[in-house]
Amino acid sequence: MDAARLSLPTGMLLGYTCPTAIQRTEAGGRSVFTWATTSPELHDRYKLEWNFRDMSAEPATPSRPSETMAALGIVQAGENILRRTARPFRLPEEADHARRVIDDLIASCERVARAHTFGKGMGIAAPQIGIDRAAAIAYTPGAPGPIVLLNPRITETAGDIDQQYEGCLSFFDVRCHIPRPRTIHVEHTTPDGTQTITIFHDGIARLVAHEVDHLHGILCSDHLPAGVAPTPIEEYCGIGSAWDYKA
């Protein structure tokens, strides 16, 4: 083979081992790589030329938090699935399916957590990743694993009503300063079909209540007092900090 030519867009080169050093020239908006051999196989002569899509340019970074979440697969406000009551699981018959949905939620949380620091903890409900089932998880700061909620509903509230800011991955450009009870009792089901009631307090109660709301078609902005708008992220000063609960 006297000479061979590989014509690629700028920044792309396959991992070939060539008899001579590769020479690069620019031609017509392409980078042309040329090499040669002095000992070709008998009667062999080749011209190799492949055109590839230019992958050298980095994708544009989303400019808004909501765009970042959408790019990470989070369903955004305005989609009908966020306004429907999620379908409950039949447990234990659908235990395997429930576990798969929880695995999907955990994977989504891991992606989101790499893009944003959550000082207050974080959670996600199945409708937010396009799954119309009654499953959600919540991570509290420093906890090794998530709180898992299948078919949850709040059966009782107690304690004072506290007002704090909440963010929602489905409209992450704003924060909502809303009231919630400091203690909630949540009935939920384990994959083996056992019904149980768990009591949550303060910040964990707020996280869990937020996710239970999602499974009933409620967004945290629905709890804002009449005439009060969400706070734009540019005016919010609590990013990365914990909620402040006084005894």
C-alpha positions in Angstrom: 0.0 0.0 0.0 1.8 3.1 -1.2 -0.4 5.6 0.7 -3.7 5.7 2.5 -5.8 8.6 3.5 -8.3 8.9 6.4 -10.5 12.0 6.1 -12.1 12.9 9.4 -13.7 16.0 11.0 -11.4 18.0 13.3 -10.7 16.2 16.5 -11.6 12.6 15.4 -9.0 9.9 14.7 -9.4 6.2 14.9 -6.7 4.2 16.8 -4.8 2.8 13.9 -1.2 1.6 14.1 0.5 2.9 11.0 4.0 2.1 9.5 4.9 5.8 9.3 4.0 8.8 11.4 0.6 10.3 10.5 0.7 13.6 8.7 -2.2 16.0 9.3 -3.3 18.7 6.9 -6.4 20.8 6.7 -8.6 20.7 3.6 -12.1 21.9 3.0 -13.0 22.2 6.7 -11.6 18.7 7.4 -8.5 17.3 9.0 -6.8 14.9 6.6 -4.5 12.3 8.1 -2.0 10.6 5.7 0.4 7.8 6.3 2.4 5.4 4.0 4.2 2.1 4.0 7.2 0.9 2.0 6.4 -2.8 2.2 2.8 -3.3 1.0 1.3 -6.7 0.4 1.8 -7.8 -3.2 -0.5 -5.9 -5.6 -2.4 -4.2 -2.7 -3.4 -0.6 -3.1 -6.0 1.0 -0.9 -7.6 4.3 -0.3 -9.5 4.5 3.0 -11.8 7.4 3.5 -14.5 7.7 6.2 -16.6 10.6 7.2 -17.9 10.9 10.7 -20.2 13.3 12.5 -18.2 16.0 14.2 -18.2 15.1 17.9 -15.4 17.4 18.9 -17.7 20.3 20.1 -18.9 20.0 23.7 -22.7 20.1 24.1 -24.0 23.4 25.3 -24.4 23.7 29.1 -28.0 24.3 30.1 -28.3 27.9 31.3 -31.1 27.4 33.8 -31.6 25.0 36.7 -34.8 23.7 35.2 -33.0 23.0 31.9 -30.4 21.0 33.8 -33.0 18.9 35.5 -34.8 18.4 32.2 -31.6 17.2 30.6 -31.2 14.8 33.5 -34.6 13.2 32.7 -36.8 15.0 35.3 -40.3 15.7 34.1 -41.0 19.4 34.2 -44.1 21.3 35.4 -46.8 21.4 32.8 -46.8 17.7 32.0 -50.1 16.0 32.8 -48.4 13.1 34.7 -47.5 15.5 37.5 -51.1 16.4 38.1 -52.5 12.9 38.3 -52.8 10.6 41.3 -50.2 7.8 40.7 -51.4 4.2 40.4 -50.8 2.2 43.5 -49.0 -1.1 43.4 -50.7 -4.4 44.1 -48.3 -5.8 46.7 -46.8 -8.3 47.0 -47.9 -9.4 43.5 -46.1 -6.4 41.9 -43.1 -6.5 44.3 -40.5 -7.0 41.5 -41.9 -4.1 39.5 -42.0 -1.9 42.6 -38.3 -2.7 43.3 -37.4 -1.9 39.7 -39.1 1.5 40.0 -37.2 2.2 43.2 -34.0 1.3 41.4 -34.9 3.8 38.7 -35.6 6.5 41.3 -32.2 5.8 43.0 -30.4 6.1 39.7 -32.1 9.4 38.9 -31.2 10.8 42.3 -27.6 9.8 41.8 -27.5 11.7 38.5 -29.2 14.8 40.0 -26.9 14.8 43.1 -23.9 15.0 40.8 -25.3 18.2 39.3 -26.4 20.0 42.5 -25.6 20.1 46.2 -28.6 19.3 48.4 -28.0 20.6 51.9 -31.6 19.9 53.0 -31.8 16.4 51.6 -33.6 15.4 48.4 -36.3 13.2 47.1 -38.0 12.2 43.9 -41.3 10.6 43.0 -42.0 8.2 40.2 -44.1 10.6 38.2 -41.1 13.0 38.0 -39.3 10.4 35.9 -42.3 9.6 33.8 -43.5 6.5 35.7 -47.2 6.7 36.8 -46.9 4.5 39.9 -47.1 5.3 43.6 -43.4 5.2 44.6 -41.0 7.8 45.9 -37.7 8.0 47.8 -36.2 10.6 50.0 -32.6 11.1 51.2 -31.9 12.9 54.4 -28.5 14.7 54.8 -25.8 12.1 55.8 -28.1 9.1 55.5 -26.5 6.0 53.8 -29.6 5.2 51.9 -33.1 6.4 51.0 -36.4 6.3 52.7 -38.6 4.2 50.4 -42.3 5.0 50.1 -44.7 2.7 48.3 -48.4 3.6 48.2 -47.9 6.3 50.8 -50.5 8.5 52.3 -50.5 10.9 55.2 -52.9 9.7 57.9 -52.2 12.2 60.7 -50.4 15.4 61.4 -49.2 16.8 64.7 -47.1 19.6 66.2 -46.7 23.2 65.1 -47.1 24.4 61.5 -43.7 25.5 60.3 -42.8 27.6 57.2 -39.7 26.9 55.2 -38.4 27.1 51.6 -38.8 24.1 49.4 -37.4 23.4 45.9 -38.8 21.0 43.3 -36.8 19.3 40.6 -39.7 19.8 38.3 -39.5 23.6 38.4 -36.1 24.2 39.9 -35.8 27.8 38.9 -37.8 28.9 41.9 -38.3 28.1 45.6 -41.6 28.0 47.5 -41.9 29.3 51.1 -44.7 27.1 52.4 -46.2 25.9 55.6 -46.1 22.2 56.7 -46.8 20.4 59.9 -43.6 19.4 61.8 -44.8 15.8 62.4 -46.6 13.5 60.0 -47.8 9.9 60.2 -47.4 8.1 56.9 -49.1 4.8 56.0 -47.1 2.9 53.4 -46.6 -0.6 52.1 -43.5 -2.8 52.0 -42.8 -4.9 48.9 -44.0 -8.0 50.7 -47.4 -6.4 51.2 -47.0 -5.4 54.9 -48.8 -2.1 55.7 -47.0 0.1 58.2 -47.1 3.6 59.6 -44.0 5.6 60.1 -43.8 8.9 62.0 -41.5 11.6 60.5 -40.5 14.9 62.1 -39.2 18.3 61.0 -37.0 18.3 57.9 -37.6 14.6 57.2 -41.4 15.2 57.5 -41.1 18.0 55.1 -39.2 16.0 52.6 -41.6 13.0 52.8 -44.7 15.2 52.6 -43.3 16.9 49.5 -42.9 13.4 47.8 -46.3 12.1 49.0 -47.9 15.2 47.5 -46.3 14.4 44.1 -48.0 11.0 44.2 -51.4 12.8 44.6 -50.9 15.3 41.8 -49.9 18.2 44.2 -46.9 20.5 43.7 -45.4 22.5 46.5 -46.3 25.7 44.8 -50.0 24.7 45.4 -49.4 25.4 49.2 -48.4 29.0 48.6 -50.8 31.5 50.1 -53.1 33.3 47.7 -51.3 36.0 45.8 -47.8 34.9 46.8 -45.5 33.9 44.0 -42.6 31.5 44.2 -39.2 33.1 44.9 -36.8 33.2 41.9 -33.6 31.2 42.4 -31.6 34.4 42.0 -33.3 35.9 45.1 -33.0 32.7 47.2 -30.0 32.6 49.6 -30.4 29.1 51.1 -28.8 26.9 48.4 -26.7 24.1 50.0 -27.8 24.9 53.6 -29.9 22.9 56.0 -33.4 23.8 57.2 -33.5 25.7 60.5 -35.7 23.9 63.0 -35.7 25.2 66.5 -36.7 22.9 69.4 
